[in-house]
Amino acid sequence: MDWITTVDHKKIAILYLWAGGLFFGIGGLEAILIRIQLIKPMNAFLDAQTFNELITMHGTTMIFLGVMPIIFALMNAVIPLQIGARDVAFPFLNALGFWTFLFGGILLNLSWIMGGAPDAGWTAYVPLSSTTYSNTHGVDFYTIGLQIAGLGTLIGGINFLATIITMRAPGMSFMRMPMFAWTTFITSAIILFAFPAVTVGLVLLTFDRILGANFFDVAGGGNPVLWQHIFWIFGHPEVYILILPAFGIISEVIPTFSRKRLFGYSSMVFATILIAFLGFMVWAHHMFTTGLGPVANALFSVSTMLIAVPTGIKIFNWLFTMWGGQVRFTTPNLFAAGFIPTFTMGGVTGVMLASAPADFQFHDTYFVVAHFHYVIVGGLVLGLFAGLHYWWPKMFGRMLSEKLGKWTFWTFIIGFHMTFFVQHFLGLMGMQRRVFTYLPNQQFDLLNLVSTIGAGLMGVGTILFLLNAFLTSRRPADAADDPWEDGRTLEWTIPSPPPEYNFKQTPLVRGIDAFWKEKTAGHKGMTPAEPVGSIHMPSATVLPFTMSVGIFIAGLGFMFSRDEFGNAFMSFLFNNYIVTAIGLVITFGSMLLRSLYDDHGWHIEPEELEGR
């Protein structure tokens, strides 16, 4: 009950981590099944329909349900500590964001056992996702599940914006914030502007499929290219929603293990802002082959290539941070160091794809698959592994095993390059993406075999990480406040794991890398900005959970509202929107309770603080 009702950002971080880990595992399993099917020509391991469902669910699960919650886990665990806050701005909303995300993800994955998973690709292009070509409820699970999960992400983004703007410790100006706080702030701003676009698209597609509307149906005056515009106006900023937090993690890990300030801090901040700004101006590079014309293609080509400039600034700044530093290759720093060349390769192929004439050749081949995975797996996932190993002692009070961590790194990164490096060549030789089998003697056979072996190695690396986490959890929580001994930011000034109130006294920040600055001045901790006083804490509540359950029931009811049931009672419940109404009553009833009951929270008094 404690976990269901909690509004503590540190516990919500752990909930996000375990939920993300679950979905990441499901997405990984789907990937392994895809690679087994492609291990040899004319393989009959999977049929075409199941393969389509697997590639759709693999992409959707990994992007929306696998990596996003792990990003939010690290944000929740670290951001309030880094800015010297006792919690996020809206603890209730924080819990609501998690539960809506979780129930959206569960709804989407229920499709496997309730009549077939979505099968139109993770981008759900119409008319493939229309009822003409996808006549099960699979795409309905996709549209409604992602709307509910996306609501949680949007709530989380707004919460972090408010937290960083209003709750920074005294002395922490924007240009003194750690880079992870900066990337979280900018990522949250992108979420605020990008997620409404995809929400509108998903609502329109839901109306097309369930209510018989014609937004994307040519025969009814609709336009299928409209879906591509709506999807990619969200879809490309989504890439930066995913990768910017990884940039922030790398910008924390490398200075710590190089015993140096981040090189070019202000240029890193402005490069991040520029990436976010340009990220909204490049979406149609996914649509070069739709016939937008030479003017549009040229404009989107140029804007896409421009993004390489601020990204290059970041790459060089990380290298210059390590240059001349006292570099220690701990597990987090191994992942950070592996991230730099791997992500750079993904960026270089991105510049190749930004050229419209070249893209006509690369489009819908395995070259694009390789590029995308070099950015998201070689970039984001390596960044997340770096962050998890780095902040694990702060989250759980236990150090992960360095030996197992290094085994995780080497198996995962070797497996990654085996899997995706060869896919560039498969694409250049003409192997199309999303094909469930291929003919022999086209020079595809050996490279696909190598790719599948690599995918297995990545799976081994992931299992080693889970083993590391399990074995570590059995040891006592005895991590030091600053277990890496070279911590630079405020989270390393308090116990591991932090107490529920985070800071007994709000710290006074005197510069960038606030803790490091105090260390170099000969101080053992932060100078407090206030005397010890009464600390206000928010009350635990079950309402975020019940509101999310209500949205889940309403979504399920709406999806089946036009179905014919063999049972008259079931038909009565669903066809008359009674199930939908029950769900909405639960949600709005919870909202009403929240509005009518004035919960003032509780206080921890100074005497209790001294006793702790």
Stockholm file with secondary structure:
# STOCKHOLM 1.0

chainA/1-612         MDWITTVDHKKIAILYLWAGGLFFGIGGLEAILIRIQLIKPMNAFLDAQTFNELITMHGTTMIFLGVMPIIFALMNAVIPLQIGARDVAFPFLNALGFWTFLFGGILLNLSWIMGGAPDAGWTAYVPLSSTTYSNTHGVDFYTIGLQIAGLGTLIGGINFLATIITMRAPGMSFMRMPMFAWTTFITSAIILFAFPAVTVGLVLLTFDRILGANFFDVAGGGNPVLWQHIFWIFGHPEVYILILPAFGIISEVIPTFSRKRLFGYSSMVFATILIAFLGFMVWAHHMFTTGLGPVANALFSVSTMLIAVPTGIKIFNWLFTMWGGQVRFTTPNLFAAGFIPTFTMGGVTGVMLASAPADFQFHDTYFVVAHFHYVIVGGLVLGLFAGLHYWWPKMFGRMLSEKLGKWTFWTFIIGFHMTFFVQHFLGLMGMQRRVFTYLPNQQFDLLNLVSTIGAGLMGVGTILFLLNAFLTSRRPADAADDPWEDGRTLEWTIPSPPPEYNFKQTPLVRGIDAFWKEKTAGHKGMTPAEPVGSIHMPSATVLPFTMSVGIFIAGLGFMFSRDEFGNAFMSFLFNNYIVTAIGLVITFGSMLLRSLYDDHGWHIEPEELEGR
#=GR chainA/1-612 SS CHHHHCCCHHHHHHHHHHHHHHHHHHHHHHHHHHHHHTSSTTCCSSCHHHHHHHHHHHHHIIIIIIIHHHHHHHHHHHHHHHTTCSSCSCHHHHHHHHHHHHHHHHHHHHTTTTTCCCCSTTTTCTTTTSTTTCCSSHHHHHHHHHHHHHHHHHHHHHHHHHHHHHCCCTTCCGGGSCHHHHHHHHHHHHHHHHHHHHHHHHHHHHHHHHSCCCSSCGGGTCCHHHHHHHHHHHHHHHHHHHHHHHHHHHHHHHHHHHTSCCTTHHHHHHHHHHHHHHHTTCGGGGGGGGCCCHHHHHHHHHHHHHHHHHHHHHHHHHHHHHTTSCCCCCHHHHHHHHHHHHHHHHHHHHHHHTSHHHHHHHTTBHHHHHHHHHHIIIIIIHHHHHHHHHHHHHHHSCCCCHHHHHHHHHHHHHHHHHHHHHHHHHHHTTCBTTCSCCCSSSSCHHHHHHHHHHHHHHHHHHHHHHHHHHHHHTSCCCCCSSTTSCCCSGGGGSCSSCCTTSCSSCBCCCSSSHHHHHHHTTCSSCCBSSCSCCEEECCCCSHHHHHHHHHHHHHHHHHTTTCCCSSHHHHHHHHTTHHHHHHHHHHHHHHHHHHHSCCCCEEECHHHHHHC
#=GC SS_cons         CHHHHCCCHHHHHHHHHHHHHHHHHHHHHHHHHHHHHTSSTTCCSSCHHHHHHHHHHHHHIIIIIIIHHHHHHHHHHHHHHHTTCSSCSCHHHHHHHHHHHHHHHHHHHHTTTTTCCCCSTTTTCTTTTSTTTCCSSHHHHHHHHHHHHHHHHHHHHHHHHHHHHHCCCTTCCGGGSCHHHHHHHHHHHHHHHHHHHHHHHHHHHHHHHHSCCCSSCGGGTCCHHHHHHHHHHHHHHHHHHHHHHHHHHHHHHHHHHHTSCCTTHHHHHHHHHHHHHHHTTCGGGGGGGGCCCHHHHHHHHHHHHHHHHHHHHHHHHHHHHHTTSCCCCCHHHHHHHHHHHHHHHHHHHHHHHTSHHHHHHHTTBHHHHHHHHHHIIIIIIHHHHHHHHHHHHHHHSCCCCHHHHHHHHHHHHHHHHHHHHHHHHHHHTTCBTTCSCCCSSSSCHHHHHHHHHHHHHHHHHHHHHHHHHHHHHTSCCCCCSSTTSCCCSGGGGSCSSCCTTSCSSCBCCCSSSHHHHHHHTTCSSCCBSSCSCCEEECCCCSHHHHHHHHHHHHHHHHHTTTCCCSSHHHHHHHHTTHHHHHHHHHHHHHHHHHHHSCCCCEEECHHHHHHC
//
